[in-house]
Amino acid sequence: MGRLIITGGRRLQGRIRVAGNKNAAAPVLAASLLTEHTVRLGNIPQIEDVAIFAEMLRGLGATIEPDGEWWQVNTARVHSPRPDRRLGRQIRMSLLLAGPLLARFGRVALPFPGGDVIGRRRVDTHLQALQTLGATVEVTREGYRLAAARLRGGEIFLDEMSVTATENAVLAAVLAEGRTLIRNAASEPHVQDLCNFLNGLGARVAGIGTNQLTLDGVTSLGGGEFRIGPDYIETGSLIGLAAATGSPLRIVDCRPADHAITRIMYGRLGIQWAAEGDDIVVPEGQRLEVIDDFGHAIPKIDDAPWPGFPADLIPIALVIATQARGSILIHEKLFESRLYFVDRLIQMGARIVLCDPHRAMVVGPAKLYGQDMSSPDIRAGMALLIAALCAEGRSVIRHAQQIDRGYERIDERLSSLGAEIRRE
């Protein structure tokens, strides 16, 4: 178990390039199972979750070879619809193998997925979507078994805007017979990346970027090349890091157009930044102050399906709020255990009232002091890292591998900006 040792209070400065979107890399890699031709993928993030997912594909018979900044992926020799159970139970994204393996083999046996422990994460939406396309589903003590002699298009209405369920439905429908209509679909940037990648291989996906996708099944897909988009959650995390530490940062190649709602929500904490081409520039020494709603009402920051504020940025916003003058409500609607990490922040000196599993009232600014803590999940881990960089004194974050699952070489990259951080 690794740990990060941080000495807080340092001013950071410089340029940092955003890594590829991990939530796009996994479905795009899964989509490679739908063609026997080679695909070249660029900007793949070098993080633990993606490495595990790639190892699962190799275990099925795929070849994945680095080619400079690109990966050459070929799945022509994939021979099994049964991914490795041990690996599959480590990551949530193992669910993304359901759609393409079902389409390729007519059956698939998946272990129960792993991932962050942030409350119940139902898979019913995935299974119901695949049932609509003709799959039968059996839940066993080991996981899920799905079978379909032939997938056929249908009208799917997702009972929640689940990103991975949308992706699974898309992956299953690409080669299905006839037309598939997916309503109440997720439309996040990584869903758009997957659909654009598939169209580049010869798929027929329409409605990209909206909540209604139409797919006309094709008989086969070809090869192609695709570059994964920037990770907008990492971008939002770095904007928060810069603002909370009063540091000037240029965040490079981060597609500023993806951050309209982040600008609004972070703006409630007084954060400002400028878009310069494909970069976001955060100025130093910002005056963080909560902007009251009209009538001097206490404002809130809450999450919503895209293009709403991402749930994964709620922990980051909460930490920034500890450094802003005023009171604000943080409302996390999706996961009932995500806010439980605030006890670590309270230990550091933050003034937070956890109202219930979904809501926290933050009163700032609070002087934070270094503490010995553990990272419970990816996003809470990054939030604690930002808090440690704001704090006076030394902090230790144990279970640093949780942060590594979503942020590429974060200690090295932040050290290059002037952070005092080392790994043990």
C-alpha positions in Angstrom: 0.0 0.0 0.0 1.6 3.3 -1.1 1.3 6.6 0.6 1.8 10.2 -0.3 3.6 12.6 2.0 2.7 16.2 1.5 4.0 19.5 3.0 1.3 22.0 2.5 1.3 25.8 2.0 3.5 25.8 -1.1 2.6 28.1 -4.0 2.4 26.2 -7.3 3.1 27.6 -10.7 3.4 26.5 -14.3 1.8 24.5 -17.1 0.2 21.1 -16.7 -1.2 18.9 -19.5 -4.5 17.1 -18.9 -4.4 13.3 -19.3 -6.8 11.4 -21.5 -10.2 10.7 -20.2 -10.2 7.3 -18.3 -14.0 7.1 -18.7 -13.5 7.3 -22.5 -10.5 5.0 -22.7 -12.3 2.0 -21.2 -15.4 2.0 -23.5 -13.2 2.7 -26.6 -11.0 -0.2 -25.7 -14.1 -2.4 -25.2 -15.4 -1.3 -28.6 -12.2 -2.8 -30.2 -13.8 -6.2 -29.5 -16.4 -5.4 -32.2 -13.8 -5.5 -35.1 -11.1 -7.9 -36.1 -9.2 -5.0 -37.6 -6.4 -3.1 -35.9 -7.3 0.2 -34.2 -4.8 2.9 -33.1 -5.7 4.7 -29.9 -4.0 7.9 -28.7 -3.9 9.8 -25.4 -4.7 6.7 -23.3 -4.2 7.7 -19.7 -1.5 5.7 -17.9 -3.5 4.9 -14.8 -4.2 1.7 -12.8 -7.9 1.2 -13.8 -7.0 1.4 -17.6 -4.0 -0.9 -17.1 -6.3 -3.5 -15.4 -8.9 -3.2 -18.2 -6.2 -3.7 -20.8 -4.9 -6.8 -19.0 -8.5 -8.2 -19.0 -8.5 -7.7 -22.8 -5.1 -9.4 -23.2 -6.5 -12.3 -21.1 -9.2 -12.8 -23.6 -6.7 -13.0 -26.5 -6.3 -9.4 -27.6 -2.9 -7.9 -28.5 -2.2 -4.4 -27.2 1.1 -2.9 -28.2 2.5 0.6 -27.4 3.5 2.6 -30.5 5.0 5.8 -29.3 2.1 7.8 -27.8 -0.4 5.4 -29.4 -1.6 1.9 -28.6 -2.1 -0.6 -31.4 -5.1 -2.8 -30.4 -6.2 -6.0 -32.3 -8.8 -8.4 -31.0 -8.9 -10.8 -34.0 -7.7 -13.7 -31.7 -10.0 -13.1 -28.8 -11.3 -16.5 -28.0 -13.4 -16.3 -24.8 -16.5 -14.5 -23.5 -15.3 -15.1 -19.9 -13.1 -12.2 -18.6 -10.8 -12.8 -15.7 -12.8 -12.8 -12.4 -10.0 -11.5 -10.2 -9.3 -8.5 -12.5 -13.0 -7.8 -13.2 -13.8 -7.5 -9.5 -11.2 -4.8 -9.1 -12.7 -2.2 -11.5 -16.2 -0.9 -12.2 -15.4 -0.6 -16.0 -15.3 -4.4 -16.3 -19.1 -4.1 -16.9 -18.3 -2.5 -20.3 -17.4 -6.0 -21.6 -21.0 -7.1 -21.4 -22.2 -5.5 -24.6 -19.3 -6.2 -27.0 -18.7 -9.8 -25.8 -22.5 -10.5 -26.1 -22.5 -9.1 -29.6 -19.4 -11.1 -30.6 -20.0 -14.5 -29.0 -23.7 -14.5 -28.2 -22.9 -15.0 -24.6 -20.8 -13.5 -21.8 -20.0 -14.4 -18.1 -19.1 -11.4 -16.1 -17.9 -11.2 -12.4 -19.5 -8.7 -10.1 -17.7 -5.4 -10.8 -15.5 -3.6 -8.4 -14.7 0.1 -8.2 -15.1 2.9 -5.6 -17.0 2.1 -2.4 -19.4 5.1 -2.5 -22.7 3.4 -2.0 -24.9 1.1 -4.0 -24.1 1.2 -7.7 -26.9 -0.7 -9.4 -26.4 -2.6 -12.7 -30.1 -3.1 -13.4 -30.1 -0.4 -16.1 -27.4 -2.3 -18.0 -29.2 -5.6 -17.8 -32.6 -4.2 -18.8 -31.1 -2.4 -21.8 -29.5 -5.7 -23.0 -32.7 -7.6 -22.4 -34.5 -5.2 -24.7 -32.0 -6.2 -27.4 -32.8 -9.8 -26.9 -30.5 -11.0 -24.2 -31.4 -13.4 -21.4 -29.9 -12.6 -18.0 -29.0 -14.9 -15.1 -27.6 -13.7 -11.8 -25.3 -16.3 -10.2 -23.3 -16.3 -7.0 -20.2 -15.3 -9.1 -21.7 -12.6 -11.3 -23.9 -12.3 -14.4 -24.5 -14.6 -17.4 -26.0 -13.2 -20.5 -26.9 -15.0 -23.8 -28.6 -14.0 -27.1 -28.7 -16.1 -30.2 -29.1 -12.8 -32.2 -29.2 -9.3 -30.9 -32.0 -7.3 -32.5 -32.6 -3.5 -32.4 -35.3 -2.2 -30.1 -36.5 0.9 -28.3 -34.7 1.3 -25.0 -35.7 3.8 -22.3 -33.0 3.9 -19.6 -34.5 4.3 -16.1 -31.6 6.5 -15.2 -29.0 8.5 -17.3 -26.3 5.9 -16.5 -23.1 6.5 -18.5 -21.9 3.0 -18.5 -25.4 1.6 -19.2 -25.7 3.9 -22.2 -22.3 2.8 -23.4 -23.2 -0.9 -23.0 -26.4 -0.4 -24.9 -24.5 1.3 -27.7 -21.8 -1.4 -27.8 -24.4 -4.1 -28.1 -26.6 -2.3 -30.6 -23.9 -1.4 -33.1 -23.9 -4.8 -34.8 -27.5 -5.7 -33.9 -30.1 -6.3 -36.6 -32.2 -3.3 -37.3 -32.6 0.1 -35.6 -32.1 0.8 -31.9 -33.4 3.9 -30.2 -31.9 4.7 -26.8 -33.9 7.4 -24.9 -32.8 9.1 -21.7 -29.2 8.3 -22.7 -26.2 9.8 -21.0 -24.4 12.4 -23.1 -21.1 13.1 -21.3 -17.9 13.8 -23.3 -16.8 10.2 -22.9 -20.0 8.9 -24.3 -19.6 11.2 -27.2 -16.0 9.9 -27.7 -17.2 6.3 -27.8 -19.9 7.1 -30.4 -17.5 9.1 -32.6 -14.9 6.3 -32.4 -17.5 3.8 -33.5 -18.7 5.9 -36.4 -15.1 6.2 -37.5 -15.0 2.4 -37.8 -18.2 2.3 -39.9 -21.0 2.3 -37.3 -24.1 4.4 -37.8 -24.8 6.3 -34.5 -26.9 9.5 -34.7 -27.8 12.0 -32.0 -24.3 12.2 -30.5 -24.3 14.7 -27.6 -28.0 14.5 -27.0 -30.1 12.3 -24.7 -31.5 10.3 -27.6 -29.3 8.0 -29.7 -30.3 6.2 -32.8 -28.2 3.3 -34.1 -28.7 1.5 -37.4 -27.0 -1.9 -37.1 -24.2 -2.7 -39.5 -22.8 -6.1 -40.3 -19.2 -5.4 -39.5 -16.7 -2.7 -38.5 -13.3 -1.8 -39.9 -10.2 -0.4 -38.4 -9.3 3.2 -37.6 -7.5 5.7 -35.4 -8.9 7.8 -32.6 -7.5 10.1 -30.0 -9.1 10.1 -26.6 -10.3 13.5 -25.4 -9.0 15.2 -22.3 -10.3 14.2 -18.9 -12.7 16.9 -17.9 -12.8 15.7 -14.3 -9.1 16.1 -14.0 -9.4 19.5 -15.5 -12.0 20.5 -12.9 -9.8 19.1 -10.2 -6.8 21.1 -11.4 -8.9 24.3 -11.6 -9.9 23.7 -8.0 -6.3 22.9 -6.9 -5.1 26.2 -8.4 -7.9 28.3 -6.8 -7.6 26.7 -3.4 -3.8 27.2 -3.2 -3.9 30.6 -4.8 -1.6 29.4 -7.5 -1.4 30.5 -11.2 -1.8 27.5 -13.5 -2.1 27.0 -17.2 -4.1 23.8 -17.8 -3.1 22.7 -21.3 -5.2 21.0 -24.0 -8.3 20.7 -21.8 -11.2 21.6 -24.2 -12.6 24.6 -22.3 -16.0 24.2 -24.0 -16.6 21.2 -21.7 -16.5 23.4 -18.6 -19.5 25.7 -18.9 -21.3 24.3 -15.8 -18.0 24.0 -13.9 -17.5 27.8 -14.4 -21.0 28.4 -13.0 -20.7 26.2 -10.0 -17.1 27.2 -9.1 -18.2 30.8 -9.7 -20.4 30.5 -6.7 -17.1 30.2 -4.7 -15.6 33.2 -6.4 -13.4 31.3 -8.8 -12.5 32.9 -12.1 -10.4 31.7 -15.1 -9.8 32.5 -18.7 -10.0 30.3 -21.8 -7.1 30.8 -24.2 -7.5 28.5 -27.2 -7.5 24.9 -25.9 -6.1 26.0 -22.5 -7.6 27.2 -19.2 -5.6 29.8 -17.3 -6.3 30.2 -13.6 -4.9 33.4 -12.1 -3.1 33.5 -8.8 -4.3 34.9 -5.5 -8.0 34.7 -6.2 -10.3 36.0 -3.5 -12.5 33.0 -2.7 -15.8 34.2 -1.4 -19.2 32.5 -1.6 -21.6 34.4 -3.8 -25.0 34.5 -2.2 -28.1 33.7 -4.2 -30.5 36.6 -4.8 -32.1 37.8 -1.6 -29.0 36.8 0.4 -30.1 33.2 0.3 -27.4 30.5 1.0 -26.4 29.0 -2.4 -25.6 25.4 -3.1 -23.5 23.4 -5.4 -25.2 20.2 -6.6 -24.6 17.5 -9.2 -26.8 16.5 -12.2 -26.6 14.4 -15.3 -24.6 16.0 -18.1 -24.5 18.8 -19.0 -25.1 19.3 -15.3 -22.2 19.5 -12.8 -20.4 16.1 -12.6 -20.8 14.1 -9.4 -17.1 13.3 -9.5 -16.3 17.0 -8.9 -18.5 17.4 -5.8 -15.6 16.3 -3.4 -13.3 18.9 -5.1 -15.9 21.6 -4.8 -16.4 20.8 -1.1 -12.7 21.2 -0.4 -12.5 24.5 -2.3 -15.5 25.7 -0.2 -13.5 25.2 3.0 -11.2 28.0 1.7 -13.9 30.4 0.6 -15.5 33.1 2.9 -19.1 32.4 3.5 -21.5 29.4 3.8 -22.6 27.1 1.1 -24.6 23.8 0.8 -23.0 20.9 -1.1 -25.6 18.4 -2.3 -24.4 15.1 -3.8 -27.5 13.4 -5.1 -26.1 10.2 -6.7 -24.1 8.2 -4.2 -25.1 7.8 -0.5 -21.6 7.3 0.8 -19.5 9.8 -1.2 -19.6 12.6 1.4 -18.4 10.4 4.3 -14.8 11.5 3.6 -15.6 14.8 5.2 -14.6 13.5 8.6 -11.0 13.7 7.4 -11.5 17.3 6.5 -13.1 18.1 9.9 -10.0 16.5 11.5 -7.9 18.9 9.5 -9.9 21.9 10.8 -12.6 22.3 8.2 -15.9 23.7 9.4 -18.4 21.3 7.9 -21.8 19.9 9.1 -22.7 16.7 7.4 -26.5 17.1 7.4 -27.2 13.6 5.9 -25.5 11.2 3.5 -26.1 13.6 0.6 -25.7 17.1 2.0 -23.0 19.0 3.8 -23.0 22.6 4.9 -19.5 24.2 4.6 -18.6 27.4 6.5 -15.3 29.0 5.4 -12.6 30.0 5.3 -11.0 27.5 7.7 -7.3 27.1 8.4 -6.4 23.5 7.6 -3.6 21.5 9.4 -1.8 18.5 8.1 -3.1 15.1 9.2 -2.5 11.4 8.7 -5.4 10.1 6.5 -6.5 7.4 4.1 -8.0 7.7 0.6 -11.4 6.0 0.4 -11.9 6.4 -3.3 -10.5 8.2 -6.4 -12.3 11.5 -6.1 -12.2 11.8 -2.3 -8.5 11.0 -2.5 -7.8 13.8 -4.9 -9.9 16.1 -2.7 -7.8 15.2 0.3 -4.7 15.8 -1.7 -5.8 19.3 -2.5 -6.7 19.9 1.1 -3.2 18.7 2.2 -1.6 21.1 -0.3 -3.6 23.9 1.3 -2.9 22.8 4.9 -0.2 24.0 7.3 2.3 21.3 8.0 2.7 17.7 6.9 0.0 15.3 5.8 0.1 11.6 4.9 -2.4 10.1 2.6 -2.4 6.3 2.8 -3.9 4.0 0.1 -2.5 6.4 -2.6 -3.3 3.7 -5.2 -6.9 4.9 -5.0 -5.8 8.2 -6.4 -3.6 6.5 -9.0 -6.7 4.7 -10.4 -7.9 8.0 -11.8 -5.0 10.5 -11.9 -1.9 9.8 -13.9 1.4 10.2 -12.0 -0.2 12.9 -10.0 2.7 13.2 -7.5 5.3 13.7 -10.2 3.2 16.2 -12.2 2.3 18.3 -9.1 6.0 18.2 -8.0 7.0 19.7 -11.3 4.7 22.7 -10.4 6.4 23.2 -7.1 4.4 21.0 -4.7 6.3 19.3 -1.9 5.0 15.8 -2.3 6.7 12.4 -2.3 5.6 8.8 -2.5 6.6 5.9 -0.3 
